[in-house]
Amino acid sequence: MAIVLCLFAASSVAQVSSSVDSTQIRIGEEIKYAIEVQADTTDLVIFPEGQTFLPLEVIESYKIDTTYEQATYRLSKKYGLTQFDSGAYTIPKQKIYINETLFETDSILVEVRDVPVDTTKQKMFDIKPALQVKEPPFDWLLLLYWLVPAVLVLGILVYIFFRRKKRKEAEEQQLPPYEEAITALHELDNSTLLKENRSKEYYSQLTEIVKRYLDREIDDTAQESTTDELIARLQLHKDAGHFDFDNETIRHLEQILKRADLVKFAKMQQQAGQASADRNTIEEIITDTHEAVPEPTEEELLQNERYLESLRKKREREKWIWGVGGLFVLVIAAALVYGGVTGFDNLKDKLFGNEMRELAEGRWIKSEYGNPAIIIETPEVLVRQENRDSLGNVKPTIVPTQIFAIGERFDKLYVRIHTTGLLQNLGPDIDLNIVLEEVLTELEANGALNMIVKQERFDTEAGVEGIKGFGTFTTEEDDRNFEYEVIVLKQPTALHVITISTEQGNTYGSQIKERITNSIEVEIPKTQN
């Protein structure tokens, strides 16, 4: 794979060379590999990009350094390479395109040396046993942050609920309008407002009593009306024949209300005798008005009964709404507390489910596949597949025999074991790097894009040698990101390829992949022991 880094056009004077800053390094040290291109200013130059230096690994691709020299450009591109195993390695030829012409650099031999350890100066120690780490203390402060708001919300809801309930109970226990007004007048008689010359408070309560009575019994706008508005509405009721009011009663009420307005707003003081007389007049007005109110007809009683029934149903619905709403808030508060303590990802998995988590935390199966057998632990049993693919260019050397897999390519979890018998005369000469390259080529042919490839040695506990290719890729159809591992193991009579891929960024997918990889073992035939 390559990317366009600079824009120029073809030239017959183009020159390409390569070099390294050192041909000998210690394990893990960086080699600076440089490619220099001298080309015309109109040449199109394409440098290699990606893991094209295998078996060495690219750890950094540096920016291009451009120098102008007498109508030509000198482009210098550097790469940081390394290797984590000792030995002699060859940096392969690199392909550089200038316009449509291919140029190749020379291959370079480098040596990776072990780090010498002088045990006479640096003592060797046994591996220390694993220590039991205590669980971190419970974070009470975090719980408090979530619990206090939840308790406050719950307290407010409980307060509103019981306050509404108390109001409804008070309304249900309310006296009829006439009895309520007479009781209120007696309570006013027992007060000390007149003795203390508090005329304003006395007349305020007196007018409140009569207006409340009229509001409940005659006109439901009485309490909000001014004196003139109230008298006018009473006169309209009388003229319309709704109530048989006496004109004298309306006139007396108007006089008392206007006198009360003067006391309340003009701060006019009234004699105790006048206030008592007005109180008695109000009682007479209430009594006369009560007698003037006609008895309800059967139709009105039926209407009222229906109204009361609808009101009862409405209250029942409100109770249900408040009950369900309170339960909903309690559930939300409990979810917030649980999420704050255990993590919101955990809460989301509990509510909506997580397929990968269920696989990671569920029951795993350890089983054997093929002959000689691959012993592997997986969350599901691998199913035998039709032998419809092979390893490409390696086909003359190996004969595919058995394939076992779970999932499909580009599922959230895909595991495949490819067990291959070796031709006896060629088996020992098989290059595992070629096999790995063929598997990765097959993966690309099936839709894997932008592959990043890293490689390292992989040995099982029983001593079976192999290599592991790993990295990431994206899919062609839906542009998802995946992590993958391809493990190639070789025995004298068999070749095994284990492919594992999971969606990138899924914590449980990474855990599953790691657990499967760590469980891989190969059966050793008795003839090899």
C-alpha positions in Angstrom: 0.0 0.0 0.0 1.2 3.5 -0.7 0.0 7.1 -0.4 0.8 10.2 -2.5 3.1 12.4 -0.5 4.4 14.9 -3.1 3.2 16.0 -6.6 5.8 16.1 -9.4 5.8 14.9 -13.1 8.1 12.2 -14.8 11.7 12.9 -15.5 14.5 11.0 -17.1 17.0 12.4 -14.5 15.2 10.8 -11.5 17.5 9.0 -9.1 16.6 6.8 -6.1 18.8 5.6 -3.3 18.4 4.2 0.2 20.5 4.0 3.4 20.4 3.2 7.1 22.1 5.0 10.0 23.3 1.6 11.4 23.4 -2.0 10.4 23.7 -3.3 14.0 21.3 -2.5 16.8 20.2 -4.0 20.1 16.7 -5.5 20.5 14.1 -2.7 20.4 16.4 0.0 19.2 15.5 2.2 16.3 17.0 2.0 12.8 16.6 5.2 10.7 16.0 4.0 7.1 16.1 6.8 4.5 15.0 6.9 0.9 16.3 9.8 -1.2 14.8 10.7 -4.6 16.2 13.3 -6.9 13.6 14.3 -9.5 12.3 17.1 -11.7 9.9 19.7 -10.2 7.1 18.3 -12.3 7.5 14.6 -11.2 4.8 12.7 -9.3 6.6 10.8 -6.5 4.9 8.1 -4.4 6.7 6.7 -1.4 5.9 3.4 0.3 3.6 3.5 3.4 2.5 0.9 5.9 4.1 -2.3 7.0 6.2 -2.9 3.9 9.5 -3.5 5.8 8.6 -6.9 7.3 10.3 -8.7 9.1 11.2 -5.3 10.6 8.4 -3.2 12.1 7.7 0.4 11.3 7.4 2.4 14.5 7.3 5.8 12.9 7.0 7.4 9.4 8.7 10.8 9.4 7.7 13.8 7.2 9.4 14.3 3.9 12.4 16.7 3.8 12.5 18.7 0.5 15.6 20.4 -0.8 15.7 22.5 -4.0 18.8 21.9 -6.2 19.2 23.6 -9.6 15.7 23.1 -11.1 15.3 19.7 -9.4 14.1 18.6 -6.0 15.8 16.2 -3.6 13.2 14.5 -1.5 14.3 12.6 1.7 11.8 10.3 3.4 12.8 8.5 6.7 11.3 5.6 8.5 11.9 4.4 12.1 12.3 0.6 12.1 12.9 -1.9 14.9 12.8 -5.7 15.7 12.3 -7.4 19.1 14.0 -10.7 18.3 17.7 -11.1 17.9 19.1 -12.3 14.6 20.0 -11.2 11.0 17.3 -9.6 9.1 17.0 -8.2 5.6 15.1 -5.0 4.9 13.3 -5.8 1.7 13.4 -3.8 -1.5 11.1 -0.8 -1.3 9.0 0.3 -4.3 9.0 4.0 -5.3 6.9 5.3 -8.2 7.9 8.4 -10.1 5.0 9.1 -12.3 4.2 5.6 -13.6 7.8 4.3 -13.5 8.7 1.9 -10.8 12.0 2.2 -8.9 13.3 -0.2 -6.3 15.8 0.4 -3.5 18.5 -2.2 -2.7 17.8 -4.6 0.1 19.9 -4.0 3.3 21.1 -6.6 5.8 20.9 -5.6 9.5 21.8 -7.4 12.6 19.8 -7.3 15.8 21.8 -8.3 18.9 20.7 -9.4 22.4 21.3 -7.1 25.3 24.3 -8.6 27.2 23.7 -9.3 30.9 26.7 -9.7 33.2 25.4 -12.0 36.0 28.6 -11.4 38.0 27.7 -7.8 38.5 24.0 -8.0 38.2 22.5 -10.7 40.4 19.7 -12.9 39.0 16.6 -13.2 41.1 13.7 -15.7 41.0 10.4 -14.5 39.7 8.4 -13.2 42.7 5.1 -14.8 43.5 1.9 -13.0 42.7 0.6 -10.7 45.4 -3.0 -10.6 46.5 -4.1 -7.0 45.9 -6.8 -5.8 48.2 -10.0 -4.4 46.7 -10.1 -0.6 46.7 -12.2 0.8 49.5 -15.8 1.6 48.6 -16.2 5.2 47.4 -18.8 6.5 49.8 -18.4 10.1 48.5 -19.4 9.0 45.0 -22.4 7.3 46.4 -23.3 10.4 48.3 -23.1 12.5 45.1 -25.8 10.4 43.5 -27.8 9.5 46.6 -28.4 13.1 47.9 -30.1 14.4 44.7 -32.2 11.2 44.4 -33.4 11.6 48.0 -34.2 15.2 47.5 -36.2 14.5 44.4 -38.0 11.7 46.2 -38.7 14.0 49.2 -40.1 16.7 46.9 -42.4 14.2 45.2 -43.6 12.7 48.6 -44.2 16.3 49.9 -46.3 17.2 46.8 -48.2 14.0 46.9 -49.2 14.2 50.6 -49.9 18.0 50.3 -52.4 17.3 47.5 -53.9 14.4 49.5 -54.3 16.7 52.5 -56.0 19.3 50.4 -58.4 16.8 48.9 -59.2 15.4 52.4 -59.9 19.0 53.6 -62.2 19.6 50.6 -64.1 16.4 51.3 -64.5 17.4 55.0 -65.6 20.9 54.1 -68.9 22.1 55.5 -71.8 23.2 53.3 -71.6 27.0 52.3 -74.2 28.2 54.8 -72.9 26.3 57.8 -69.3 27.3 57.0 -70.3 31.0 56.9 -72.2 30.9 60.2 -69.3 29.0 61.9 -66.8 31.6 60.5 -69.0 34.5 61.9 -69.0 32.8 65.4 -65.2 32.4 65.2 -64.9 36.2 64.3 -67.1 37.0 67.4 -64.7 35.2 69.6 -61.7 37.2 68.3 -60.3 40.2 70.1 -59.9 42.4 66.9 -62.6 44.9 67.9 -61.2 45.2 71.5 -57.8 46.0 70.1 -59.2 48.6 67.6 -58.1 46.5 64.6 -60.9 47.5 62.4 -59.1 46.8 59.2 -58.4 43.1 60.0 -62.0 42.7 61.4 -63.6 44.1 58.2 -61.2 42.1 56.0 -62.4 38.8 57.6 -66.0 39.9 57.6 -66.0 40.6 53.8 -64.0 37.4 53.2 -66.8 35.4 55.0 -69.6 36.9 52.9 -67.8 36.8 49.6 -66.7 33.2 50.2 -70.3 32.2 50.9 -71.6 34.0 47.8 -68.8 32.4 45.7 -69.8 28.9 46.8 -73.6 29.4 46.7 -74.4 32.1 44.2 -71.6 33.2 41.9 -68.2 31.6 41.5 -66.5 34.9 40.7 -67.5 36.6 43.9 -64.1 36.4 45.7 -62.2 37.9 42.8 -64.8 40.7 42.1 -64.7 44.3 43.4 -67.6 45.7 45.3 -69.2 47.3 42.2 -68.7 44.2 40.1 -70.2 41.9 42.8 -73.3 44.1 43.3 -73.8 44.3 39.5 -73.6 40.5 39.1 -76.1 40.0 42.0 -78.5 42.4 40.4 -78.1 40.5 37.1 -78.9 37.2 38.8 -82.0 38.9 40.4 -83.2 40.3 37.1 -82.7 37.0 35.3 -84.8 35.2 37.9 -82.0 32.9 39.1 -82.4 33.9 42.7 -85.2 35.7 44.5 -83.1 38.5 46.1 -84.6 41.4 48.0 -83.5 44.8 46.7 -83.0 45.9 50.4 -80.7 42.9 50.9 -78.5 43.9 48.0 -78.5 47.5 49.1 -77.4 46.7 52.6 -74.6 44.4 51.3 -73.4 47.2 49.1 -73.2 49.7 52.0 -71.3 47.2 54.2 -68.8 46.3 51.4 -68.1 50.0 50.6 -67.7 50.8 54.3 -65.3 47.9 54.5 -63.3 49.3 51.5 -63.0 52.7 53.3 -61.7 50.9 56.4 -59.3 48.7 54.5 -57.9 51.2 52.0 -58.6 54.6 53.5 -57.8 53.5 57.0 -61.0 54.9 58.4 -61.7 53.8 62.0 -65.2 52.5 62.8 -66.8 52.4 66.2 -67.2 49.0 67.8 -71.0 49.4 67.7 -71.0 50.0 63.9 -68.8 47.0 63.3 -71.0 44.7 65.4 -74.1 46.0 63.6 -72.4 45.3 60.2 -71.6 41.8 61.4 -75.2 41.1 62.3 -76.4 42.5 59.0 -74.0 40.2 57.1 -75.5 37.2 59.0 -79.0 38.3 58.0 -77.9 38.7 54.4 -76.4 35.3 54.4 -79.5 33.8 55.9 -81.8 35.6 53.5 -79.7 34.6 50.5 -79.6 31.0 51.7 -83.4 31.0 51.9 -83.6 32.6 48.4 -81.6 29.9 46.8 -84.1 27.5 45.3 -83.9 23.8 46.1 -82.2 21.8 43.3 -84.4 19.9 40.9 -84.1 16.2 40.3 -82.4 17.0 37.0 -79.8 19.2 38.8 -79.3 16.6 41.5 -78.7 14.0 38.8 -76.3 16.4 37.0 -74.5 17.0 40.3 -74.3 13.3 40.9 -72.8 12.7 37.5 -70.3 15.6 38.1 -69.3 14.1 41.4 -68.8 10.7 39.8 -66.6 12.2 37.0 -64.7 14.1 39.7 -64.2 10.9 41.6 -62.9 9.1 38.5 -60.6 12.1 37.7 -59.2 11.8 41.2 -58.6 8.1 40.8 -56.8 8.8 37.5 -54.7 11.4 39.2 -53.8 9.0 41.9 -52.7 6.4 39.3 -50.7 9.0 37.4 -48.9 10.2 40.6 -48.3 6.6 41.7 -46.8 5.6 38.3 -44.9 8.8 38.1 -43.5 8.3 41.6 -42.5 4.7 40.8 -40.9 5.9 37.6 -38.9 8.5 39.4 -37.9 5.9 42.0 -36.7 3.6 39.3 -34.7 6.4 37.6 -33.2 7.4 41.0 -32.2 3.8 41.7 -30.7 3.4 38.2 -28.6 6.6 38.7 -27.4 5.4 42.1 -26.6 1.9 40.7 -24.9 3.5 37.6 -22.9 5.9 39.8 -21.6 3.0 42.0 -21.0 0.3 39.4 -20.5 2.3 36.3 -23.0 3.4 33.6 -21.7 1.0 31.0 -22.5 -1.8 33.4 -26.0 -0.3 33.9 -26.5 -0.1 30.1 -25.4 -3.8 29.7 -27.9 -4.9 32.5 -30.8 -3.0 30.9 -30.3 -3.6 27.2 -28.0 -6.6 27.2 -24.5 -7.0 25.7 -23.8 -10.0 23.5 -20.1 -9.8 23.9 -20.3 -9.5 27.7 -22.6 -12.5 27.9 -20.0 -14.5 25.9 -17.1 -13.2 28.0 -18.8 -13.9 31.4 -20.7 -17.0 30.3 -19.7 -20.7 30.4 -16.7 -21.4 28.2 -15.9 -24.7 26.5 -12.5 -26.3 26.2 -12.3 -28.7 23.3 -10.0 -30.4 20.7 -10.2 -29.8 17.0 -8.4 -31.6 14.2 -5.7 -34.3 14.2 -3.2 -33.6 15.6 -5.6 -31.6 17.8 -5.7 -27.9 18.5 -6.8 -27.5 22.1 -8.6 -24.2 22.6 -11.1 -22.6 25.0 -14.0 -20.7 23.4 -17.3 -19.2 24.5 -19.1 -21.4 22.0 -18.3 -24.8 20.3 -16.6 -24.4 17.0 -18.5 -25.9 14.1 -16.9 -27.9 11.3 -17.0 -25.9 8.0 -16.9 -27.0 4.4 -13.4 -27.1 3.1 -13.9 -24.4 0.4 -10.8 -22.3 0.8 -7.1 -22.8 1.0 -3.9 -20.8 1.6 -3.4 -19.5 -1.9 0.2 -19.8 -3.2 1.1 -22.3 -0.5 -1.3 -24.8 -2.0 1.3 -27.0 -3.7 3.0 -27.4 -0.3 0.1 -28.1 2.0 -3.2 -29.9 1.8 -6.2 -28.3 3.6 -7.9 -30.9 5.7 -10.2 -29.5 8.4 -11.8 -26.1 9.2 -13.7 -25.3 12.4 -15.3 -21.8 13.1 -17.8 -19.8 15.0 -19.4 -16.7 13.5 -18.9 -15.2 10.0 -16.2 -12.9 8.8 -16.7 -9.4 10.2 -19.1 -10.6 12.9 -18.5 -9.1 16.4 -16.6 -12.4 17.1 -15.1 -14.6 14.5 -12.8 -17.6 15.4 -11.5 -20.1 12.8 -9.1 -23.0 13.1 -7.6 -24.2 9.9 -5.7 -27.5 10.3 -3.6 -28.6 7.4 -1.6 -31.8 6.7 1.9 -31.4 5.4 3.4 -33.2 2.4 6.1 -35.3 4.0 8.9 -34.4 1.5 8.2 -30.6 1.7 6.8 -30.1 5.2 9.9 -29.1 7.1 10.8 -26.4 4.5 7.6 -24.4 4.9 8.2 -20.7 5.7 5.6 -19.6 8.3 6.0 -15.9 7.1 4.7 -17.0 3.7 1.7 -18.8 5.3 0.9 -15.7 7.4 1.2 -13.4 4.4 -1.2 -15.7 2.4 -3.8 -15.7 5.3 -3.6 -11.8 5.5 -4.0 -11.7 1.7 -7.1 -13.9 1.9 -8.5 -11.6 4.6 -7.9 -8.5 2.3 -9.5 -10.3 -0.6 -12.7 -10.9 1.5 -13.1 -7.1 2.2 -10.6 -6.1 4.9 -9.2 -2.6 4.3 -6.4 -0.4 5.7 -4.7 -3.3 7.4 -2.1 -2.6 10.0 0.2 -5.6 10.5 2.5 -6.4 13.4 4.3 -9.6 13.9 5.9 -11.5 16.8 7.0 -15.0 17.7 4.4 -17.3 19.3 5.2 -20.5 21.2 2.8 -22.7 23.1 3.6 -24.1 26.5 4.3 -27.5 25.0 7.1 -25.9 22.9 5.3 -25.8 19.5 6.8 -22.9 17.6 4.9 -20.4 15.5 4.4 -16.7 14.6 1.6 -14.3 15.3 0.4 -11.5 13.1 -1.9 -9.0 14.7 -3.3 -5.5 14.2 -6.4 -3.8 13.0 -8.4 -3.3 9.8 -11.7 -1.7 8.5 -14.5 -3.3 6.5 -15.4 -2.3 3.0 -19.2 -2.4 3.5 -19.9 -0.5 6.7 -16.5 0.9 7.6 -16.3 -0.8 11.0 -13.0 -1.2 12.8 -11.7 -4.6 13.9 -8.9 -6.1 15.9 -7.4 -9.4 14.7 -4.8 -12.1 15.4 -3.6 -14.7 13.1 -1.5 -17.4 14.8 0.4 -20.0 12.6 1.8 -23.1 14.3 3.9 -25.8 12.7 4.4 -29.4 13.6 6.3 -32.0 11.6 3.1 -33.5 10.3 0.7 -30.5 10.5 0.2 -26.8 10.1 -2.4 -24.9 12.1 -3.8 -21.4 11.5 -6.0 -19.8 14.1 -7.7 -16.6 13.1 -9.5 -14.4 15.7 -11.2 -11.1 15.0 -13.4 -8.8 17.1 -14.8 -5.3 16.8 -12.3 -2.7 17.9 -13.2 -0.7 21.0 -15.3 -3.4 22.6 -13.7 -4.2 26.0 -15.3 -7.6 26.2 -14.3 -8.5 22.6 -10.6 -7.7 23.5 -10.9 -9.9 26.7 -12.4 -12.8 24.7 -9.6 -12.6 22.1 -6.9 -12.5 24.7 -8.5 -15.4 26.6 -8.8 -17.6 23.5 -5.2 -16.8 22.5 -3.8 -17.7 25.9 -5.7 -21.0 25.9 -4.2 -22.3 22.6 -2.3 -25.5 22.9 -1.4 -28.3 20.4 -1.5 -32.0 20.9 1.9 -33.6 20.7 1.7 -37.0 19.1 3.5 -39.8 21.0 6.0 -40.3 18.2 7.2 -36.7 18.7 7.8 -37.1 22.5 
